[in-house]
Amino acid sequence: MCDRIIDLLMTINFRNIEYLKSGNKVQKKAYRLLRDYQIINRLEGYSPIVVGTIPIQVDIDGSDIDIILCVDDFDALEEKLSLNFSQHAHFRLQRATGHVIVCSFSIEEQLFEIYATDKATEIQNGYLHMLKEHEIIQLRGEEFAEQVRQLKRSGVKTEPAFCQLLGIEGDAYTELLKYNPADNSINYE
């Protein structure tokens, strides 16, 4: 079973957007926008990764394209984001308390959200949640993914939707990361 899980997880390199090019209609549009508007290229140096629902095909109408970044110099990133994306509709740039920048904008009616912190992108919760959710979907199948989408359409956020379907109690954002899909258990270590 462990080998099967490793094989499933290794099928997509989420750190490179090329997988979107051969995906579903929404993924292909995401790829085209990211490429045509050079969004990932403009974020080079910040280890950008597209995360969220679109990469794992549990998006619904109105889902945004989420991109996470790792940043050391927040002032420089704010300047870069403003320079590169402020011309787009609905541009918004917020610097939260602590070390977080959130930038959003729309291109061709598609909302983008960039989340930047000083943590490496591979250890940010957005990436870790997506990997866990991808693993679960690969093991449970398309019917499970559709149930997630149905809950999302009714207003439930992604991680709580997964937890509700899996019977996981507590804080969805922490408990989901402890979930072991191979044996349907929670690792409390």
VOMI-38086 format. One record per residue: residue in three letters; x, y, z of N, C-alpha, C in turn. Coordinates in Angstrom, 1 decimal. Atoms other than C-alpha are relative to their C-alpha. Layout:
<sites>
(site "ALA" (X Y Z) (X Y Z) (X Y Z)),
...
</sites>
This chain:
<sites>
(site "MET" (0.8 -1.2 0.0) (0.0 0.0 0.0) (0.9 1.3 0.0)),
(site "CYS" (-0.8 -1.1 0.0) (2.8 2.4 0.8) (0.6 0.4 -1.4)),
(site "ASP" (-0.6 -0.3 1.3) (4.4 2.0 -2.6) (-1.1 0.6 -1.0)),
(site "ARG" (1.1 -0.6 0.9) (1.0 2.7 -4.3) (-0.2 1.5 0.4)),
(site "ILE" (0.1 -1.4 -0.4) (0.7 5.9 -2.3) (1.1 0.9 -0.5)),
(site "ILE" (-1.2 -0.7 0.5) (4.2 7.0 -3.2) (-0.2 0.2 -1.5)),
(site "ASP" (0.2 -0.1 1.4) (3.4 6.2 -6.9) (-1.1 1.1 -0.4)),
(site "LEU" (1.0 -1.0 0.2) (0.2 8.3 -6.7) (0.5 1.4 0.2)),
(site "LEU" (-0.5 -1.3 -0.3) (1.9 11.2 -5.2) (1.0 0.5 -1.0)),
(site "MET" (-1.1 -0.4 0.9) (4.8 11.2 -7.6) (-0.5 0.2 -1.4)),
(site "THR" (0.5 -0.2 1.4) (2.5 11.4 -10.7) (0.0 1.5 -0.4)),
(site "ILE" (0.1 -1.4 0.3) (2.3 15.2 -10.5) (1.1 0.8 0.7)),
(site "ASN" (-0.9 -0.9 -0.7) (5.1 17.7 -9.8) (-0.7 1.3 0.1)),
(site "PHE" (0.8 -1.2 -0.2) (3.0 20.5 -8.4) (0.9 1.2 0.1)),
(site "ARG" (-0.9 -1.1 -0.1) (6.1 22.7 -8.2) (0.3 0.6 -1.4)),
(site "ASN" (-0.1 -0.5 1.4) (6.0 23.1 -12.0) (-1.4 0.0 -0.7)),
(site "ILE" (1.3 -0.1 0.5) (2.9 24.3 -13.7) (-0.3 -0.8 -1.3)),
(site "GLU" (0.2 0.8 1.2) (3.3 22.1 -16.8) (-1.1 -1.0 0.0)),
(site "TYR" (1.0 1.0 -0.1) (0.9 19.5 -15.5) (-1.4 0.6 -0.3)),
(site "LEU" (1.2 -0.6 0.2) (-1.9 22.1 -15.8) (-0.4 0.0 -1.5)),
(site "LYS" (0.2 -0.1 1.5) (-1.5 22.2 -19.6) (-0.7 -1.2 -0.5)),
(site "SER" (0.7 1.2 0.5) (-2.8 18.7 -20.0) (-1.2 -0.4 0.9)),
(site "GLY" (1.1 0.3 -0.9) (-5.5 18.9 -17.3) (-1.4 0.3 -0.6)),
(site "ASN" (1.4 -0.3 0.4) (-9.2 19.7 -17.4) (-0.1 1.4 -0.5)),
(site "LYS" (0.2 -1.4 0.6) (-10.7 22.9 -18.9) (0.5 1.1 0.9)),
(site "VAL" (-0.4 -1.1 -0.9) (-10.1 25.0 -15.8) (1.5 0.0 0.2)),
(site "GLN" (-1.4 0.1 -0.1) (-6.6 23.8 -15.4) (0.7 0.5 -1.3)),
(site "LYS" (-0.6 -0.5 1.3) (-5.8 24.5 -19.1) (-0.1 1.6 0.0)),
(site "LYS" (0.1 -1.5 -0.1) (-7.2 28.1 -18.6) (1.0 0.6 0.9)),
(site "ALA" (-1.0 -0.5 -1.0) (-5.1 28.5 -15.5) (1.4 0.0 -0.6)),
(site "TYR" (-1.3 0.0 0.6) (-2.0 27.4 -17.4) (0.2 1.1 -1.0)),
(site "ARG" (-0.1 -1.0 1.1) (-2.7 29.7 -20.3) (0.1 1.4 0.7)),
(site "LEU" (-0.1 -1.3 -0.6) (-3.2 32.7 -18.0) (1.3 0.2 0.7)),
(site "LEU" (-1.3 -0.1 -0.7) (-0.1 31.9 -15.9) (1.1 0.2 -1.0)),
(site "ARG" (-1.0 -0.1 1.0) (1.9 31.5 -19.1) (-0.1 1.4 -0.7)),
(site "ASP" (0.1 -1.2 0.9) (0.5 34.4 -21.2) (0.3 1.3 0.8)),
(site "TYR" (-0.3 -1.2 -0.8) (0.7 36.9 -18.4) (1.3 -0.1 0.8)),
(site "GLN" (-1.3 0.2 -0.6) (4.0 35.5 -17.2) (0.0 0.2 1.5)),
(site "ILE" (0.2 -0.1 -1.5) (2.8 35.3 -13.6) (1.0 -0.7 0.8)),
(site "ILE" (-1.0 0.7 -0.7) (5.1 32.6 -12.4) (1.4 0.6 -0.3)),
(site "ASN" (-1.4 -0.6 0.4) (8.1 34.1 -14.3) (0.2 1.3 0.8)),
(site "ARG" (-0.1 -1.3 -0.7) (7.4 37.5 -12.6) (0.2 -0.3 1.5)),
(site "LEU" (-0.1 0.3 -1.4) (7.5 35.7 -9.2) (1.3 -0.9 0.3)),
(site "GLU" (-1.3 0.8 -0.2) (10.9 33.9 -9.8) (0.7 0.6 1.1)),
(site "GLY" (-0.8 -0.5 -1.2) (13.1 34.1 -6.8) (-0.8 -0.1 1.3)),
(site "TYR" (0.8 0.2 -1.2) (10.2 33.5 -4.4) (-0.6 -1.4 0.1)),
(site "SER" (0.5 1.4 0.0) (9.7 29.8 -5.1) (-1.5 -0.2 -0.1)),
(site "PRO" (1.4 0.1 0.1) (6.2 30.1 -6.4) (-0.6 -1.4 -0.3)),
(site "ILE" (0.7 1.3 0.3) (3.8 27.1 -6.3) (-1.5 0.4 -0.1)),
(site "VAL" (1.5 -0.2 0.1) (0.2 27.1 -7.5) (-0.6 -1.1 0.9)),
(site "VAL" (0.6 0.9 -1.0) (-1.8 25.5 -4.7) (-1.6 0.1 -0.1)),
(site "GLY" (1.5 -0.2 -0.1) (-5.5 25.1 -3.8) (-0.8 -1.0 -0.7)),
(site "THR" (0.9 1.0 0.6) (-8.4 23.5 -5.5) (0.2 -0.3 -1.5)),
(site "ILE" (-0.2 0.2 1.5) (-7.6 24.0 -9.2) (1.0 -1.1 -0.3)),
(site "PRO" (-0.9 1.1 0.3) (-4.5 21.8 -9.2) (-0.5 -1.4 0.3)),
(site "ILE" (0.4 1.3 -0.4) (-6.3 18.9 -7.6) (-1.5 -0.2 -0.5)),
(site "GLN" (1.3 0.1 0.6) (-9.6 19.4 -9.5) (-1.2 -0.1 0.9)),
(site "VAL" (1.1 -0.1 -0.9) (-11.9 20.2 -6.6) (-0.5 1.4 0.0)),
(site "ASP" (0.4 -1.4 0.2) (-12.5 23.7 -7.8) (-1.5 0.1 -0.4)),
(site "ILE" (1.4 -0.3 0.4) (-16.0 25.2 -8.3) (0.0 1.3 -0.7)),
(site "ASP" (0.1 -1.3 0.6) (-17.2 28.2 -10.2) (0.4 1.1 1.0)),
(site "GLY" (-0.4 -1.0 -0.8) (-15.5 31.2 -8.8) (1.3 -0.3 0.8)),
(site "SER" (-1.2 0.3 -0.7) (-12.5 29.4 -7.4) (1.2 0.8 -0.5)),
(site "ASP" (-1.1 -0.8 0.5) (-9.3 31.4 -7.5) (1.2 -0.8 -0.2)),
(site "ILE" (-1.3 0.7 0.2) (-5.8 30.5 -8.6) (0.9 0.5 1.1)),
(site "ASP" (-0.8 -0.3 -1.2) (-3.8 30.4 -5.4) (1.5 -0.2 -0.3)),
(site "ILE" (-1.5 0.1 0.1) (0.0 31.0 -5.5) (0.6 0.3 1.3)),
(site "ILE" (-0.7 -0.3 -1.2) (2.2 30.7 -2.5) (1.5 0.4 -0.3)),
(site "LEU" (-1.4 -0.5 0.2) (5.6 32.4 -2.2) (0.8 -0.1 1.4)),
(site "CYS" (-0.9 -0.1 -1.1) (8.6 32.4 0.2) (0.7 1.3 -0.2)),
(site "VAL" (-0.6 -1.4 0.2) (9.9 35.9 0.9) (0.9 0.3 1.2)),
(site "ASP" (-0.8 -0.6 -1.0) (12.7 37.5 2.9) (-0.2 1.5 0.2)),
(site "ASP" (0.1 -1.5 0.0) (12.4 41.1 1.9) (-1.5 0.4 -0.4)),
(site "PHE" (1.4 -0.3 0.2) (8.7 42.0 2.3) (-0.2 1.3 -0.8)),
(site "ASP" (0.1 -1.3 0.7) (9.2 45.6 1.1) (0.2 -0.2 -1.5)),
(site "ALA" (-0.3 0.2 1.4) (10.8 44.5 -2.1) (-1.1 -0.8 -0.7)),
(site "LEU" (1.1 0.8 0.6) (8.0 41.9 -2.7) (-1.2 0.9 -0.2)),
(site "GLU" (1.1 -0.9 0.1) (5.3 44.5 -2.1) (0.2 0.9 -1.3)),
(site "GLU" (-0.3 -0.9 1.2) (7.0 46.8 -4.7) (-0.2 -0.8 -1.3)),
(site "LYS" (0.1 0.9 1.2) (7.3 43.9 -7.2) (-1.4 -0.4 -0.3)),
(site "LEU" (1.4 0.4 0.3) (3.7 42.8 -6.8) (-0.8 1.2 -0.5)),
(site "SER" (0.6 -1.2 0.5) (2.5 46.4 -7.3) (0.4 0.3 -1.4)),
(site "LEU" (-0.5 -0.3 1.3) (4.7 46.9 -10.3) (-0.6 -0.9 -1.0)),
(site "ASN" (0.4 1.0 1.0) (3.7 43.7 -12.0) (-1.5 -0.3 -0.1)),
(site "PHE" (1.4 0.4 0.1) (0.0 43.3 -11.1) (-1.0 1.1 0.3)),
(site "SER" (1.0 -1.0 -0.4) (-1.6 46.6 -10.0) (-0.8 0.5 -1.2)),
(site "GLN" (0.8 -0.4 1.2) (-2.8 47.2 -13.6) (-1.2 -0.9 -0.2)),
(site "HIS" (1.1 1.0 0.2) (-5.1 44.2 -13.3) (-1.2 0.4 0.9)),
(site "ALA" (1.2 -0.3 -0.7) (-8.7 44.5 -12.2) (0.0 -0.6 1.5)),
(site "HIS" (0.2 0.4 -1.4) (-9.6 44.2 -8.5) (1.4 -0.2 0.8)),
(site "PHE" (-1.3 0.1 -0.7) (-5.9 44.6 -7.4) (-0.1 0.4 1.4)),
(site "ARG" (0.0 -0.3 -1.4) (-5.5 44.5 -3.7) (1.3 -0.6 0.6)),
(site "LEU" (-1.3 0.5 -0.7) (-2.3 44.2 -1.6) (-0.1 0.3 1.5)),
(site "GLN" (0.1 -0.2 -1.4) (-2.4 43.7 2.1) (1.3 -0.6 0.7)),
(site "ARG" (-1.1 0.6 -0.8) (0.5 43.2 4.6) (-0.6 -0.2 1.4)),
(site "ALA" (0.6 0.4 -1.3) (-0.9 41.4 7.6) (1.0 0.1 1.1)),
(site "THR" (-0.9 0.0 -1.2) (0.5 41.5 11.1) (0.9 -1.2 -0.1)),
(site "GLY" (-1.0 1.0 0.1) (3.6 39.5 11.2) (0.6 0.0 -1.4)),
(site "HIS" (-0.7 0.1 1.3) (5.3 38.2 8.1) (-0.9 -0.6 -1.1)),
(site "VAL" (0.9 0.5 1.0) (2.5 37.8 5.6) (-0.4 1.1 -1.0)),
(site "ILE" (0.6 -0.9 1.0) (1.5 39.5 2.3) (-1.0 -0.8 -0.8)),
(site "VAL" (1.1 0.5 0.8) (-1.7 38.8 0.5) (-0.3 1.0 -1.1)),
(site "CYS" (0.2 -0.8 1.1) (-2.1 40.1 -3.0) (-1.1 -0.7 -0.9)),
(site "SER" (1.0 0.6 0.9) (-5.2 39.5 -5.2) (-0.3 1.0 -1.2)),
(site "PHE" (0.3 -0.7 1.2) (-6.2 40.6 -8.7) (-0.8 -0.9 -0.9)),
(site "SER" (0.7 0.8 1.0) (-8.3 39.4 -11.7) (0.6 0.3 -1.3)),
(site "ILE" (-0.3 0.0 1.4) (-7.3 38.6 -15.2) (-1.0 -0.8 -0.8)),
(site "GLU" (1.0 0.7 0.8) (-9.9 37.7 -17.8) (-1.1 -0.6 0.9)),
(site "GLU" (1.0 0.4 -1.0) (-12.4 37.4 -14.9) (0.4 -1.2 0.8)),
(site "GLN" (-0.5 1.1 -0.8) (-10.2 34.8 -13.2) (0.7 0.7 1.2)),
(site "LEU" (-0.6 -0.6 -1.2) (-9.3 35.8 -9.6) (1.3 -0.8 0.3)),
(site "PHE" (-1.3 0.6 -0.4) (-5.7 35.2 -8.5) (0.2 0.5 1.5)),
(site "GLU" (-0.4 -0.4 -1.3) (-4.5 35.2 -4.9) (1.4 -0.5 0.3)),
(site "ILE" (-1.4 0.3 -0.3) (-0.9 35.4 -3.9) (0.2 0.1 1.5)),
(site "TYR" (-0.3 0.0 -1.5) (0.1 34.5 -0.3) (1.5 -0.2 0.2)),
(site "ALA" (-1.4 0.1 -0.2) (3.6 35.2 0.7) (0.4 0.1 1.5)),
(site "THR" (-0.4 0.0 -1.4) (5.3 34.4 4.0) (1.5 -0.4 0.0)),
(site "ASP" (-1.5 0.3 0.0) (8.9 33.8 5.2) (0.2 -1.5 0.2)),
(site "LYS" (-0.2 1.4 0.0) (8.3 30.0 5.3) (0.2 -0.6 -1.4)),
(site "ALA" (-0.2 0.6 1.3) (9.6 27.8 2.5) (-1.3 -0.5 -0.5)),
(site "THR" (1.2 0.3 0.6) (6.8 27.1 0.1) (-0.4 -1.5 0.2)),
(site "GLU" (0.2 1.4 -0.2) (7.2 23.3 0.5) (-0.5 -0.4 1.4)),
(site "ILE" (0.5 0.3 -1.4) (6.3 23.5 4.2) (-1.1 0.9 0.4)),
(site "GLN" (1.2 -0.8 -0.3) (3.5 26.0 4.0) (-1.2 -0.8 0.0)),
(site "ASN" (1.2 0.8 -0.1) (0.1 24.7 4.9) (-0.8 -0.1 -1.3)),
(site "GLY" (0.7 0.1 1.2) (-1.4 25.6 1.6) (0.5 -1.1 -0.9)),
(site "TYR" (-0.6 1.1 0.8) (1.0 23.2 -0.1) (-0.2 -1.3 0.6)),
(site "LEU" (0.2 1.3 -0.7) (0.8 20.5 2.5) (-1.4 -0.5 0.0)),
(site "HIS" (1.4 0.3 0.2) (-3.0 20.6 2.5) (-0.3 -0.6 -1.3)),
(site "MET" (0.3 0.4 1.3) (-3.1 20.3 -1.2) (0.6 -1.4 -0.3)),
(site "LEU" (-0.6 1.3 0.2) (-0.7 17.3 -1.2) (-0.8 -1.1 0.7)),
(site "LYS" (0.8 1.0 -0.8) (-2.8 15.5 1.5) (-1.3 -0.2 -0.7)),
(site "GLU" (1.2 0.1 0.7) (-6.0 16.3 -0.4) (0.1 -0.8 -1.3)),
(site "HIS" (-0.3 0.7 1.2) (-4.5 15.0 -3.6) (0.1 -1.5 0.3)),
(site "GLU" (-0.2 1.4 -0.4) (-3.5 11.8 -1.9) (-1.3 -0.7 0.3)),
(site "ILE" (1.3 0.5 -0.4) (-7.0 11.3 -0.5) (-0.8 -0.2 -1.2)),
(site "ILE" (0.8 0.1 1.2) (-8.6 11.9 -3.8) (0.5 -1.2 -0.9)),
(site "GLN" (-0.5 1.1 0.8) (-6.3 9.5 -5.6) (-0.4 -1.4 0.6)),
(site "LEU" (0.4 1.2 -0.6) (-7.2 6.8 -3.1) (-1.5 -0.2 0.0)),
(site "ARG" (1.4 0.1 -0.2) (-10.9 7.5 -2.8) (-0.8 0.3 -1.3)),
(site "GLY" (0.6 -0.1 1.3) (-11.7 8.5 -6.4) (-0.8 1.2 -0.3)),
(site "GLU" (0.8 -1.1 0.5) (-13.8 10.9 -8.4) (-1.3 0.2 0.7)),
(site "GLU" (1.3 -0.2 -0.7) (-17.0 10.3 -6.5) (0.3 0.8 1.3)),
(site "PHE" (-0.3 -0.7 -1.2) (-15.3 11.5 -3.3) (0.3 1.5 -0.4)),
(site "ALA" (-0.3 -1.4 0.4) (-13.9 14.6 -5.2) (-1.3 0.7 -0.3)),
(site "GLU" (1.3 -0.6 0.3) (-17.5 15.3 -6.4) (-0.7 0.4 1.3)),
(site "GLN" (0.7 -0.3 -1.2) (-18.8 15.1 -2.9) (0.7 1.3 0.7)),
(site "VAL" (-0.7 -1.2 -0.5) (-16.1 17.7 -1.9) (-0.5 1.2 -0.7)),
(site "ARG" (0.5 -1.2 0.8) (-17.2 20.0 -4.7) (-1.5 0.3 0.4)),
(site "GLN" (1.4 -0.3 -0.5) (-20.9 19.6 -3.6) (0.0 0.8 1.3)),
(site "LEU" (-0.1 -0.8 -1.3) (-20.0 20.7 -0.1) (0.5 1.4 -0.2)),
(site "LYS" (-0.5 -1.4 0.3) (-18.0 23.6 -1.4) (-1.0 0.9 -0.6)),
(site "ARG" (1.0 -0.8 0.6) (-20.9 24.7 -3.5) (-1.1 0.4 1.0)),
(site "SER" (0.9 -0.4 -1.0) (-23.0 24.8 -0.4) (0.6 0.9 1.0)),
(site "GLY" (-0.6 -1.0 -0.9) (-20.5 27.1 1.3) (1.1 -0.5 0.9)),
(site "VAL" (-1.0 0.6 -0.9) (-18.2 24.7 3.1) (1.4 0.2 -0.6)),
(site "LYS" (-1.3 -0.2 0.4) (-14.5 25.5 2.8) (0.7 -1.4 -0.3)),
(site "THR" (-0.6 1.2 0.4) (-12.1 22.9 1.3) (0.4 -1.0 1.1)),
(site "GLU" (-0.5 0.9 -1.0) (-10.4 21.5 4.3) (-1.1 -0.5 0.9)),
(site "PRO" (1.1 0.5 -0.7) (-13.6 21.3 6.4) (-0.9 -1.0 -0.8)),
(site "ALA" (0.7 0.9 0.8) (-15.3 19.6 3.5) (0.6 -1.4 0.0)),
(site "PHE" (-0.7 1.3 -0.1) (-12.6 16.9 3.4) (-0.3 -0.7 1.4)),
(site "CYS" (0.1 0.6 -1.4) (-12.8 16.4 7.2) (-1.5 -0.5 0.2)),
(site "GLN" (1.4 0.5 -0.1) (-16.6 16.2 7.1) (-0.3 -1.3 -0.6)),
(site "LEU" (0.2 1.2 0.7) (-16.6 13.5 4.5) (0.8 -1.2 0.6)),
(site "LEU" (-0.8 1.0 -0.6) (-13.8 11.6 6.3) (-0.3 -0.3 1.5)),
(site "GLY" (0.4 0.2 -1.4) (-15.4 11.9 9.8) (1.1 0.5 0.9)),
(site "ILE" (-1.1 -0.5 -0.8) (-12.4 13.9 11.1) (-0.6 1.2 0.8)),
(site "GLU" (0.5 -1.1 -0.9) (-13.3 16.1 14.1) (1.1 0.9 0.4)),
(site "GLY" (-1.0 -0.9 -0.5) (-11.6 19.1 15.5) (0.3 1.0 -1.1)),
(site "ASP" (-0.4 -1.1 1.0) (-9.8 21.9 13.6) (0.5 -0.7 -1.3)),
(site "ALA" (-0.2 0.7 1.3) (-9.9 20.8 10.0) (1.4 0.3 -0.6)),
(site "TYR" (-1.3 -0.4 0.6) (-6.7 22.7 9.1) (1.2 -0.7 0.6)),
(site "THR" (-1.1 0.8 -0.6) (-4.5 20.8 11.6) (-0.3 -1.5 0.0)),
(site "GLU" (0.4 1.4 0.0) (-6.4 17.5 11.8) (0.2 -0.7 -1.3)),
(site "LEU" (-0.1 0.6 1.4) (-6.4 16.9 8.0) (1.5 -0.4 -0.2)),
(site "LEU" (-1.4 0.3 0.2) (-2.6 17.0 8.0) (0.5 -1.2 0.8)),
(site "LYS" (-0.3 1.2 -0.8) (-2.5 14.2 10.6) (-0.7 -1.2 -0.5)),
(site "TYR" (0.7 1.1 0.5) (-4.8 12.0 8.6) (0.8 -0.9 -0.9)),
(site "ASN" (-0.7 1.0 0.8) (-3.4 8.8 7.1) (-1.0 -0.7 -0.9)),
(site "PRO" (1.0 0.6 0.9) (-5.4 7.9 4.1) (0.1 -1.5 -0.3)),
(site "ALA" (-0.3 1.4 0.3) (-3.8 4.5 3.7) (-0.8 -0.9 0.9)),
(site "ASP" (0.8 0.8 -0.9) (-5.5 3.2 6.8) (-1.1 0.7 0.7)),
(site "ASN" (1.1 -0.8 -0.4) (-8.1 5.9 7.4) (0.1 0.3 1.5)),
(site "SER" (-0.2 -0.2 -1.5) (-6.6 6.9 10.8) (0.7 1.4 0.1)),
(site "ILE" (-0.6 -1.3 -0.3) (-5.3 10.1 12.5) (1.3 -0.3 0.8)),
(site "ASN" (-1.3 0.2 -0.7) (-1.6 10.2 13.6) (0.1 1.1 1.0)),
(site "TYR" (0.0 -1.0 -1.1) (-1.5 12.0 16.9) (1.4 0.2 0.5)),
(site "GLU" (-1.4 -0.2 -0.4) (2.3 12.0 17.2) (0.4 1.4 -0.1)),
</sites>
